[in-house]
């Protein structure tokens, strides 16, 4: 897939964007902790630069940072994200169950996390795995076809 952004710049730009958004959140919050936005921007800049530099190396980490991972690395990333999703869902369910058991008013964030995870799972199934089934070549479609040689 072609993009307007060079593959080596994609991950550093995501890190920079995440840092700017996090810093903006602290800045908008205001109050006596507005200054936390400064180290947040600096930390994101350092991380973006280090990811960019790593993307230029000829190592496994460099391939991941430079968005040129091979099939093995993509499968490892997919399995890691899957494990993270599973742990998040289990933790959210346990938190929801505990909050309900102690009659706490803070149960709803756990339910939101479970809802978003469930929606993401269903969206992934619809995008990547479940669709209209095509009839197989060997399967009977209800019409008898004559074999050309008898």
Backbone bond lengths (Angstrom), bond angles and torsions (degrees), N, CA, C in turn:
res aa  C-N    CA-C-N  psi(-1)  N-CA   C-N-CA  omega(-1)  CA-C   N-CA-C  phi
1 X - - - 1.436 - - 1.529 108.24 -
2 X 1.283 115.96 133.46 1.465 120.65 179.00 1.531 110.00 -93.49
3 X 1.314 115.28 140.60 1.458 120.80 176.82 1.517 108.48 -130.59
4 X 1.313 114.97 167.24 1.458 119.73 177.74 1.521 111.86 -77.74
5 X 1.337 116.04 -21.22 1.459 121.02 -177.60 1.517 108.88 -98.89
6 X 1.302 116.75 131.23 1.463 122.10 178.64 1.524 109.14 -58.77
7 X 1.348 118.57 138.33 1.466 120.83 -176.79 1.529 114.23 -54.47
8 X 1.312 117.36 -34.94 1.472 119.60 -179.49 1.523 111.61 -68.22
9 X 1.325 117.77 -23.20 1.463 121.14 -179.22 1.524 113.58 -91.13
10 X 1.323 118.40 -12.45 1.461 120.27 -173.21 1.525 112.89 -61.99
11 X 1.305 118.44 -52.61 1.472 120.44 -177.96 1.529 112.42 -67.86
12 X 1.345 119.33 -42.65 1.472 117.29 176.43 1.527 112.75 -60.51
13 X 1.329 117.24 -36.04 1.466 118.92 178.44 1.525 111.36 -68.00
14 X 1.335 118.18 -36.15 1.467 120.30 175.68 1.527 110.69 -63.31
15 X 1.339 116.67 -42.30 1.466 119.88 177.84 1.532 111.01 -62.82
16 X 1.327 116.22 -42.61 1.465 119.82 179.63 1.528 110.84 -64.58
17 X 1.325 117.39 -42.89 1.460 121.04 179.10 1.523 111.24 -63.26
18 X 1.328 116.94 -43.41 1.469 119.99 178.46 1.527 110.67 -62.39
19 X 1.334 117.59 -40.97 1.464 120.64 179.01 1.510 112.71 -65.64
20 X 1.318 116.47 -40.49 1.474 120.26 178.75 1.524 110.34 -65.71
21 X 1.340 117.36 -41.89 1.465 119.96 178.86 1.527 111.44 -65.02
22 X 1.335 117.05 -40.50 1.463 120.55 178.52 1.532 110.41 -65.75
23 X 1.321 116.79 -42.72 1.468 120.50 178.37 1.525 110.97 -65.32
24 X 1.323 116.73 -39.51 1.466 120.00 178.61 1.522 110.74 -63.87
25 X 1.333 117.14 -36.17 1.463 119.87 177.81 1.531 110.72 -62.50
26 X 1.329 117.51 -42.77 1.460 120.16 177.75 1.521 111.31 -67.56
27 X 1.309 116.57 -36.62 1.471 120.33 -179.76 1.524 110.84 -68.63
28 X 1.317 117.31 -42.33 1.465 120.96 179.29 1.522 110.07 -67.33
29 X 1.329 116.49 -35.58 1.466 120.25 178.24 1.510 110.64 -58.44
30 X 1.319 115.38 -38.54 1.455 120.46 177.13 1.516 112.73 68.25
31 X 1.311 115.36 -152.19 1.455 120.40 179.87 1.517 111.30 73.87
32 X 1.322 116.82 -163.28 1.457 120.27 -176.40 1.532 114.16 -72.01
33 X 1.337 118.12 -11.09 1.462 120.08 -178.58 1.532 112.86 -104.25
34 X 1.318 118.85 20.98 1.462 120.93 179.68 1.522 111.21 -61.41
35 X 1.336 116.22 -29.27 1.465 121.48 -175.62 1.533 112.25 -66.33
36 X 1.347 118.97 -15.73 1.459 121.65 179.19 1.533 110.38 -63.32
37 X 1.337 116.57 -22.24 1.466 119.69 178.74 1.532 111.57 -65.34
38 X 1.319 117.86 -28.43 1.475 120.46 -179.05 1.529 111.14 -68.10
39 X 1.353 119.95 -53.06 1.465 117.53 176.89 1.531 112.99 -64.69
40 X 1.326 117.22 -26.82 1.474 119.40 177.82 1.524 110.22 -65.21
41 X 1.322 117.45 -43.88 1.470 120.61 178.42 1.524 110.28 -67.48
42 X 1.325 116.87 -42.27 1.464 119.54 179.87 1.534 111.12 -64.63
43 X 1.327 117.05 -42.28 1.458 120.33 178.17 1.521 112.02 -63.22
44 X 1.329 116.42 -40.50 1.465 119.72 178.37 1.523 110.80 -66.90
45 X 1.329 116.96 -37.34 1.466 119.79 178.90 1.527 110.65 -65.95
46 X 1.317 116.70 -43.16 1.469 120.09 178.08 1.521 110.24 -62.38
47 X 1.333 117.31 -43.19 1.466 120.73 180.00 1.533 111.04 -65.24
48 X 1.332 117.27 -42.31 1.467 120.55 179.92 1.529 110.72 -63.26
49 X 1.324 117.35 -41.14 1.468 120.88 179.05 1.528 110.45 -66.34
50 X 1.347 116.77 -42.28 1.468 118.60 -179.26 1.529 111.20 -67.56
51 X 1.320 118.61 -36.29 1.462 121.13 176.99 1.528 110.09 -67.65
52 X 1.324 117.04 -38.85 1.458 120.20 177.82 1.531 110.79 -63.61
53 X 1.332 116.49 -44.47 1.471 119.91 179.26 1.521 111.34 -65.57
54 X 1.334 117.15 -39.81 1.465 120.38 178.33 1.524 110.69 -65.40
55 X 1.318 117.76 -31.55 1.456 121.60 179.87 1.513 113.47 -64.62
56 X 1.314 117.85 -17.93 1.458 121.65 179.20 1.514 114.01 -90.34
57 X 1.336 117.37 -5.37 1.461 119.84 -178.78 1.523 110.86 -88.72
58 X 1.330 115.91 160.35 1.459 122.08 -178.73 1.534 109.85 -101.61
59 X 1.339 115.55 62.81 1.462 122.09 178.56 1.527 108.40 -133.25
60 X 1.336 115.92 174.50 1.461 119.50 176.17 1.529 110.90 -61.45
61 X 1.334 116.15 -43.43 1.464 120.17 179.38 1.522 110.94 -64.95
62 X 1.341 116.03 -38.20 1.459 120.21 177.69 1.512 112.13 -65.29
63 X 1.324 117.10 -37.59 1.466 120.20 177.74 1.520 110.51 -65.71
64 X 1.328 117.28 -40.03 1.460 119.99 177.74 1.525 111.41 -67.07
65 X 1.326 116.70 -43.82 1.462 120.44 -179.52 1.516 111.96 -68.61
66 X 1.329 116.81 -30.62 1.453 120.65 -179.22 1.517 114.56 -91.80
67 X 1.339 117.36 10.53 1.467 123.63 178.75 1.523 112.50 57.02
68 X 1.328 116.46 42.41 1.460 120.58 176.54 1.531 109.92 -133.88
69 X 1.327 115.43 43.89 1.460 121.89 -177.73 1.525 110.87 -71.09
70 X 1.332 115.23 145.92 1.458 119.47 176.77 1.535 109.37 -87.03
71 X 1.337 115.91 -178.03 1.464 120.78 -175.02 1.526 112.16 -61.63
72 X 1.325 117.76 -40.34 1.461 121.88 179.43 1.530 110.83 -62.20
73 X 1.325 116.30 -43.88 1.459 120.19 -179.63 1.528 111.41 -68.89
74 X 1.322 117.17 -36.15 1.464 120.01 177.53 1.520 110.85 -66.32
75 X 1.339 117.19 -39.50 1.461 120.54 178.46 1.526 110.20 -65.74
76 X 1.319 117.94 -40.46 1.458 121.34 176.71 1.531 110.50 -61.40
77 X 1.313 116.70 -43.65 1.461 121.13 178.37 1.523 111.03 -63.46
78 X 1.324 116.56 -41.86 1.460 120.91 179.37 1.524 111.06 -63.62
79 X 1.326 117.08 -43.41 1.462 120.52 178.88 1.525 111.43 -66.01
80 X 1.320 117.09 -38.13 1.465 120.57 178.87 1.523 110.91 -65.32
81 X 1.330 116.72 -43.63 1.465 119.71 177.69 1.527 111.13 -65.04
82 X 1.318 116.85 -36.75 1.459 120.65 178.18 1.528 110.63 -63.61
83 X 1.324 117.09 -43.92 1.453 120.86 177.30 1.522 110.61 -62.39
84 X 1.326 116.78 -42.54 1.463 120.50 177.69 1.519 111.90 -60.70
85 X 1.335 116.85 -41.40 1.464 121.39 178.12 1.520 109.98 -63.80
86 X 1.329 116.96 -45.51 1.463 120.34 -179.44 1.529 111.35 -61.30
87 X 1.333 117.06 -44.34 1.465 119.87 179.58 1.530 111.65 -65.84
88 X 1.317 117.02 -36.93 1.459 120.74 178.00 1.518 111.16 -64.23
89 X 1.320 116.72 -43.98 1.472 120.60 179.66 1.531 110.28 -64.56
90 X 1.325 117.94 -43.80 1.463 120.63 179.08 1.526 110.43 -63.48
91 X 1.322 117.48 -45.02 1.471 120.66 -180.00 1.530 110.96 -63.85
92 X 1.326 117.78 -40.59 1.458 120.48 178.72 1.526 110.96 -65.45
93 X 1.331 117.05 -39.99 1.462 119.71 178.48 1.521 111.28 -65.30
94 X 1.341 116.89 -43.20 1.467 120.18 178.37 1.529 110.30 -63.09
95 X 1.333 116.79 -43.24 1.464 119.97 177.44 1.515 112.23 -62.10
96 X 1.331 117.49 -40.76 1.465 121.09 178.05 1.525 110.50 -64.23
97 X 1.327 116.97 -43.98 1.461 120.44 -179.78 1.533 111.19 -63.53
98 X 1.321 117.40 -41.83 1.470 120.84 178.93 1.520 110.64 -65.98
99 X 1.329 116.58 -43.19 1.463 120.00 -179.65 1.527 111.48 -63.18
100 X 1.323 116.58 -39.34 1.467 119.68 178.25 1.531 109.87 -68.21
101 X 1.339 117.07 -40.28 1.463 120.86 -177.56 1.520 112.29 -64.12
102 X 1.333 117.58 -36.61 1.470 120.04 -178.88 1.526 112.42 -94.37
103 X 1.336 115.52 9.18 1.471 122.09 178.38 1.526 111.65 55.92
104 X 1.332 115.87 42.37 1.461 121.12 -178.68 1.526 110.32 -85.60
105 X 1.312 115.21 157.43 1.466 119.99 178.93 1.524 111.56 -90.67
106 X 1.317 117.27 -1.37 1.471 120.53 -177.26 1.514 112.52 -99.84
107 X 1.321 119.21 29.71 1.462 123.35 180.00 1.518 112.70 -78.37
108 X 1.324 117.86 -28.28 1.464 120.59 -170.47 1.523 114.95 -65.47
109 X 1.358 122.76 -32.75 1.465 118.50 177.03 1.528 112.86 -62.20
110 X 1.328 116.76 -33.76 1.465 119.62 177.52 1.523 111.13 -66.79
111 X 1.333 115.70 -39.07 1.463 119.67 177.74 1.526 110.83 -66.22
112 X 1.321 117.68 -38.05 1.467 121.07 177.30 1.526 110.37 -63.32
113 X 1.343 117.06 -42.83 1.473 120.41 178.67 1.521 110.40 -62.01
114 X 1.334 117.14 -43.88 1.465 120.13 177.36 1.522 111.33 -63.29
115 X 1.328 117.31 -39.62 1.464 120.69 178.68 1.520 112.34 -64.84
116 X 1.319 116.89 -44.10 1.470 120.20 178.70 1.529 110.75 -65.55
117 X 1.338 116.86 -40.76 1.463 120.23 178.67 1.526 110.82 -64.26
118 X 1.324 116.83 -43.05 1.456 120.30 178.00 1.518 112.27 -64.29
119 X 1.318 116.61 -42.14 1.465 120.19 177.24 1.520 110.82 -63.25
120 X 1.324 116.75 -42.67 1.461 120.14 178.32 1.518 112.19 -62.88
121 X 1.329 116.07 -37.91 1.463 119.88 178.02 1.535 110.63 -64.65
122 X 1.311 116.61 -47.08 1.468 120.03 179.41 1.524 111.69 -65.35
123 X 1.322 116.54 -37.67 1.466 119.98 176.85 1.520 110.46 -64.22
124 X 1.323 117.00 -40.58 1.459 120.60 176.90 1.518 112.12 -63.50
125 X 1.342 116.70 -41.14 1.462 119.33 176.76 1.518 111.43 -62.05
126 X 1.328 116.57 -42.09 1.464 118.76 -178.39 1.527 112.01 -70.85
127 X 1.324 117.41 -31.33 1.461 119.86 -179.57 1.516 113.44 -82.85
128 X 1.335 116.73 -36.47 1.453 119.30 -169.59 1.519 115.83 -115.57
129 X 1.336 118.59 -16.04 1.443 115.67 -170.59 1.500 117.09 -135.78
130 X 1.288 118.92 -35.48 1.450 120.35 -173.43 1.513 108.47 -113.25
131 X 1.283 115.17 124.71 1.453 120.75 178.15 1.506 108.94 -153.55
132 X 1.296 116.43 -169.55 1.449 119.24 177.35 1.509 109.21 -68.37
133 X 1.303 114.66 131.75 1.449 120.16 179.61 1.513 109.55 -80.69
134 X 1.317 116.59 129.24 1.448 121.16 173.44 1.518 107.95 -84.76
135 X 1.315 115.16 150.89 1.461 116.97 178.34 1.521 108.79 -74.29
136 X 1.312 114.29 139.07 1.456 119.52 179.70 1.523 109.31 -71.20
137 X 1.308 116.54 157.09 1.463 120.75 -179.12 1.524 111.71 -61.74
138 X 1.329 116.71 -37.82 1.451 120.25 -176.40 1.520 112.54 -85.69
139 X 1.306 117.45 -15.77 1.460 120.14 -175.35 1.518 110.53 -72.74
140 X 1.306 114.85 148.74 1.456 120.36 178.66 1.523 109.01 -78.15
141 X 1.313 117.09 129.40 1.458 121.68 179.56 1.511 111.22 -100.42
142 X 1.327 117.36 10.07 1.451 120.46 179.15 1.513 113.04 98.19
143 X 1.306 118.04 -13.63 1.459 122.07 179.17 1.521 108.45 -109.05
144 X 1.290 115.15 128.96 1.458 119.40 176.97 1.516 108.65 -78.02
145 X 1.305 116.08 124.00 1.451 120.34 176.03 1.510 108.49 -103.96
146 X 1.305 115.73 136.80 1.453 119.98 -179.70 1.496 109.64 -81.53
147 X 1.278 114.81 136.28 1.465 120.22 176.03 1.522 107.39 -74.49
148 X 1.337 118.62 133.00 1.468 119.53 -173.10 1.522 114.38 -64.19
149 X 1.304 119.52 -26.15 1.464 121.11 -178.77 1.510 108.52 -117.66
150 X 1.336 117.02 130.67 1.461 119.42 178.78 1.485 110.87 -115.63
